[in-house]
Amino acid sequence: MSLYEYIFLAASSLFVIIDPLALVPVFLAMTPNDTPAQRDRMAKIACALAAGVLVVFALIGQQIFNFLGISLPAFQMAGSVVLLLIALDMLRAHPSETRETPEEKAAGAAKDDIAITPLGVPLLAGPGAISNVIILESKAEHLSQQIALYGCIVSVCAVSYLILRVAARGARLINPIAMKITTRLMGLLLAAIAFQFLINALKALKGTL
């Protein structure tokens, strides 16, 4: 896989999994009494935290696997299931409980500041995103691809912040129908990525037998 192909895979899969567009209504629902400036600050902190968490897992995720005795194909299969569950919920325009349960949403709405939790973790840096960066790091063949992965993490989180910032300052301008269509299209793409991860895991497992 070339560097450009790797960057495209990393950036597209991360953006689809984090899916900041789908987080907009949740973000606004959790901050009904906050000003645009307060929402902007929460989004900035949350996206910075999510970037840090994902970079850390990309750096040491493989070492954690080695310590626990977990093989990469096993994690790829588990990660593909998590991604597929999220994708199916996106296709149905249904809030995914693998990212946020009703209890977490209610707790977030009751909190004065949701930046760290639940917005930063687990909504932005959730199980699906963490699984994805660990798998992507394992696929990096050169140092340049590893650096590209960290750049993609930071870039996607920066784009997520811009989307949440625009939503915070222009909540009334967001078209809910367009948002649902976009979410379903992203869900279809994410389902394809999940199955590709599963296929890659089966190929790797076959090679070890």
C-alpha positions, 0 to 999 in steps of 0.5 A: 500500500502506497503512502497516499493510499494509506493516508486516504484509508486512514483519513476516510475511515477515521472521519466516517467512524468519528462521524462529527456530523452525526454528533451535531444534534447530540452536542446541541441537545446536551448544551441547551442552555450554553452560549455559542462561546461556551459550546465552542470551548467545549468542542475545542477541549473535546476534540483536543482530548480525542486526538490525544487519546487516539494518538496514545492508543495508536502508539501503545495499542500493540504493546497492550495486545502483546501484554494481554496475549491478544493476536491482531487478527482477533482484535481486527475481528472484534473491531470489525464487529464494533464498526459494523454495529455502528454502521448499521445504526447509522444506516437506520439513522438510529443513535448507536449505543456502542458510542453512547447509551441513553443514560450517558446522553442524559448524564451529559445533558445534566452536566455543566461541562460535557467537554471531557466526558461524554463528548471527548470520550466516548463520543469522539474517541469511542471504541470504534475509533480506538479499534480503528487507529490500532488496526491502522497502526498495525498496517503501517509499513514504514515510519512515514505511514505511522507519521501520516496516521498521527497527522490524520488523527489530528486532522480529522479531530480538527475538522470535527472541531470546525463542524461542531463550532459551526453547529454551535454558532448556527444551530438553526441553519442545520437541515435535519433531512440532509444530516440524516442522508449524510449519516446513512451514506457514511454508514454504508461506507463504514459497513464496507470498511468493517467487512474489509477489516474482517476479510483482512483478519481472515486472510491473516489468520489463514496465513498463520494456520 
